[in-house]
Amino acid sequence: MPTGDSFPRLVEIMARLLAPDGCPWDREQTLDSLRPFLVEESYEVLDALARGDVAGHEEELGDLLMQVVFQAAVRQRDGQFDVDGVIAGISDKLVRRHPHIFADAAALGTSAEVLAQWDEIKKAEKAAKGIAAKRTLDGVPLGPALARAQQIGRKAGKVGFDWPGWEGSFAKIEEETREVREAIEANDADAQHRELGDLLLAVVNVARKRGVDAENALVDATERFQRRFEVVEDLLGARGKTPSTSNLEEMDALWADAKKARAAAERSPR
């Protein structure tokens, strides 16, 4: 069973890079300069997952872990906290918020019960720290946009502001689709911006109701689009053409062929 014994080596390597005689580039980094790398590495993990790339997933998780260790090392350099504090904090939190596993609390039988208990313990922790209660929708990160929209909808639904089933949310898609069309036909740029946003939000709500992660669904759909378009490019190449020397009718026909081929490949036994 993995023990994490190799983790100190990564911490030691980062400490060496940030030492007075360490790497000039690493020593120049600040928490602000590291922010884009954290986002980039997070998305590269998601990309490896979307592609089913096991080796890539392992590598990208390492890159993401390095960002955590890097930021903790910068904080340690500034005399604020270190990676041991980060690990102790999350370890204590996990034990504290799973009393049905690590304490004598009654056993829980469903994920919904676990999440409800987690929220209650979290509220109690904040109250003990003197943190005032926030509004229902406070605390949701600003992005990514689809993930934030889904979380906002989930929190609003917890307090009863939601359609009882998926049907009401689906009806909103139909309503918002009509309003998008009206805005386009009126050539109203501001209305198009608003109504397209409302349509996207309505789609996210249906995804939430059906247990689909909207962010990952779009990541996967975009990946499928890219793969199929690359097949179209290859088929055009076999004809001595490129997309710019083809036309929509030809590319659409090849797209349909690529879609069928992909579907057949996914159905075939491996």
Secondary structure, 3 states (H helix, E strand, C coil): CCCCCCHHHHHHHHHHHCCCCCCHHHHHCCHHHHHHHHHHHHHHHHHHHHCCCHHHHHHHHHHHHHHHHHHHHHHHHCCCCCHHHHHHHHHHHHHHCCHHHHCCCCCCCCHHHHHHHHHHHHHHHHHHCCCCCCCCCCCCCCCCHHHHHHHHHHHHHHCCCCCCCHHHHHHHHHHHHHHHHHHHHCCCHHHHHHHHHHHHHHHHHHHHHCCCCHHHHHHHHHHHHHHHHHHHHHHHHHCCCCHHHCCHHHHHHHHHHHHHHHHHHHHCCC
